[in-house]
Amino acid sequence: MRKGPKRPGFKFKNTKGIEYEVLFYKPNKKVYDHAVGLCHDPDEKDPKILIDPYQTDQGELNTAIHEFAHAFFWDKSETDVVAFANAVSRFLYNECKWRKSRPPAKTTKKKKSAKKRKKT
């Protein structure tokens, strides 16, 4: 579980003016089976999109596109949304070489250890 204060999610409005918040949280597998993403019904109060952050870059990209498609095209079938997300994510990942940017790794300087003195 992530420690520290909750980071505000990305917010956007779909073409019908419904505001969504996007959060990187793994959907509850007891409720949503083994889903890696979830888009709440636009008729719910404060709808959200949940994206499992424990995926590969390509998986996370595909899930984001998939759930955004639901937010904009709620009436489309799951088959249509899957086909759309798969095509767009394959194009961005394989053809455009999209990769998730990450902050540079922190480097730590090794402390020089004092040489042990021989006892005489």
CORNORRA-V508840 format. One line per field, one symbol per residue. ss: DSSP state (~ for helix, > for strand, _ for the rest). psi: psi as a letter, one per 30 degrees, with the letter a starting at -180 (. if undefined). burial: b if it has 24 or more other C-alpha atoms within 12 Angstrom, else e. A space follows every 50 residues. Layout:
ss: ???
psi: ???
burial: ???
This chain:
ss: _________>>>>_____>>>>>_____~~~~____>>>________>>> >_____~~~~~~~~~~~~~~~~_____~~~~~~~~~~~~~~~~~~_____ ____________________
psi: kklalkkklkklkafggkklkkkikkkjfeegbhkflkjlkfflkiklkk kjfhlleeeeeeeeeeeeeeefheflleeeeeeeeeeeeeeeeeefhkkk kklkkkkkkkkkkkkkkkk.
burial: eeeeeeeeeeeeeeeeeebbbbbbbbbeeeeeeebbbbbbebeeeebbbb bbbeeebbbbbbbbbbbbbbbbeeeeeeeebeebbbebbbeeeeeeeeee eeeeeeeeeeeeeeeeeeee
